[in-house]
Amino acid sequence: MTVPKEGHRERLRTRYLQGGIRGFSDRDALELLLTYAVPRRDTRKMAHLLLEKFGTLHGVLSQPPAMLQTVPGIGPAAGVLLNLVTAVSSRALRPEKGARIIDSPEKVREYLQVTLGTQRREKLMALLLDSSNRLIAECVLEYGTVDRASVHPRNLLEKVIATGATAVILVHNHPGGAMKASQEDINLTRRLSELGRSLGFRVLDHMIVADGETLSLREEGLFT
């Protein structure tokens, strides 16, 4: 039995708490997950074997527990945990009965004033809609003072694929800041809009919320 080096698990958890999943490889993510089901064993090798057998992180997490347990070191607890990640995520992201309809700029503004208007921490997020303009999910792409150039399209694409969304509204807030779109905001919007056109979803708008007001980049003619 290989025992993990002292403090390694805690360092993984600290990395996640400080920076989230960004910067983690697929193997790092699996390794951290497995620490919650496999005590006192080195989970890095298990993560490597899982990816080697099933190809990708998605491939691993979509396997039934019995199949996961064919990998050395993966017991019943670990098999259930890994399978549960996708099952719980799918349920959480599924549109709820009576979900909010967002089909006009006024409804977007009304929703954002409630959800972002009083927050003091800057964040960039996406509202994910289905073909009937129902709000499927709200997901955060970046926290804090956001360098728009660092936002990787994969962050959004993964959420779109997971929810089956057909349209996206990008949103960020300027707590105490100016009601103005930066060139980085504009470039990011155009980049993600082009991505959407090539992959079958639409970026409807990018909204900025500041001091009780909302600015629409589409209404300002800043992207098409």
N, C-alpha and C positions, 0 to 999 in steps of 0.2 A: 504494500500500500504506500503510495507516495503522499507525503504530508506537505501541505503548502508552507512556504516560507513564512515565518512569523511576521504578522502585520500586513501581509499581501492582500488579504480580503478587505481589511479596513482601508487600505490605500485605494482599492477599487471603488469602494463605497464613497470615500471622500471625493474622488474624481467625479463621480456621478453627482453628488450633492453640490459640488462647486460649479460644474459645467454642463450638467445634464448628459444626454446620450451623445451629443455632438462630440466628435473626437474619439469615440469608441469604435473599434473595429467590430465586425460581426462576432468574432471570437471573444472579444472583451465582453460584449453584451451577454452572450451565452454564459460565459464564465461567471459573471456577476449573478445572473439569474440562478445558476446552479448552486451558488453558495447558500441559498436559502432552503435548499432541499438536501444537500449533501454535506454533512458535517465532517470536519477534520480530514478531508481528502483534497487533493489537488484537482480542481475542476477545469484547469486550463487544458489538460490533455483530453478530458471528456468533450469539451467544446470543440477541440480540433477534430476529434473522431466523428462528432455529429455533423460538422460541416463537410467533412470528407465523404461521409456516406450519403447525405441528403442534399449537398450542393450549395445551398444558400440558407440565410437566416429564415426566410419565408418557408423554404423547404423543410427546415427542422420544425418550425413552430406549427406547421400544418399537418404533422404526422400524428396518428393516434398513439396513445400511451404505450400500447403493446409493441408497436413498431419502434418507438424510441428506446424501449427496453432491450432491443437487440444490440444496442451499442454498449460495449463494456463499461461498467461503472454506473450506468443509468438504471436506477431501481424504480419501484412503483411511485415513490414520492416525487422524484425528479421528472418522471414521465408525465405524471398528472400536472405538475407545475408548468412545464413547457407547453403542453397542449392547452392548458387553461388560459394562457396569455392571449392566444388568438380567439378563443371562445368568448372570453369576457370582453375583449376589445370589440369584437363584432357586435355583441349585444349593446354595448355602450354607444356605439356609433350608428346604430340602426335608427332610422327616423321614428319618432314616437307619434302615436295617434294624437291628432290635434296640434301637430308641430306648427310653429310660427310660419306664416307666409310672408316673404319679403319680396314684393313685386313692384316696388316703386321707390324712388329716392327718398320720399318722405318717410316711408316705413323703415328704410335703412337708418336714417337719421334718428328716428324715434328709438329704435333698438340700441343704437350706439350710445346715445345720451344716457341710457339706463345702465349699460354694461361698462362703458369706458369713461363717461363724463366726469366721475368723481375720483378716478384712480390717480395715484400720484407716482406710480412707477411706469415708465415707458415700456410699451411692448408692441410688437408687430404680430398681427394675427390674421387669420383667414376665416371668413364665413363660408361654409360649404353648402351649396344648394342642390336640390334635385331638379328634374325637368319641369316640375310644377312650382318652382321657386319656394319650396318648403325648406326651411333651415334644417339641415341634417346634423351638422356639428359646427362647433366653434373651436379652432385649434390655434395655439400659439406657435409662431415660427421662430421668434427671437424675443428675449427679454432685455431690458435695460436700454441704454443708449445704443441704438442699432446702427451698425455699419452696413448699409443696404447692400454694398458690393459683396459682403461676406455671406449673404443669404443664398444658400445653395438651392437650386430648383428642386432637387430631390426631396428636400424637406416638405415642400408643398405636394409634389407628385405622389409621395407615399400616402399622404392623407387623402388625396383625391381617389386613388386606387382603392384604399381601404374602405371608403364610404360609398363609392360609386357615384360621387358628385359629378354633375355636368356643368356647374357654374361656380365661380369663386368671386367673392368680394374681399379685396385686401383692405386691411384697416390698421392704422396705428395712431397712437395718441401722443400729444405734445403737452405733458403736464406743465402748466405755467409757461409754455413756449409760444412761438409765433404760429399763426394760421397761414402757413406757407409751405408749399412742396419744394423740397430740395431737388437738385439735379439727380442725386442718388435715388430719391424716391421715384422720379420719372423714369430713370434708366431701369430700375428694378421692375416697375410696372410693365414697361415695354418688353423686357426680357421674359417675364412670366406670361405675358399675353401671347407672345410668339410661341412659347412652349405649349400653351393651351391650344392654340390653333393647330399645331402639329400633332397633338395627342388626343384631341376630341373633347376638350372642355373649354369654357369661355371665362376669361377674366372680365367681369362686368364693370368693375370700378376699383379705385383705390381711394379710400376715405381717410381724411386726417381730422382728428378730434382734438380741440384745444379751447379751453376757457368757455365751455358751453356752446361752442360753434363747431360746425362740420364743413369741411371743404372736400369737394368731389373733383378728382383729377380729370374724370371724363367730362364733367360739365365745364371745366376750365379748358377743355380741348388739348390736354397734355398727353393723351394717348388715344389710339383708335382701336 
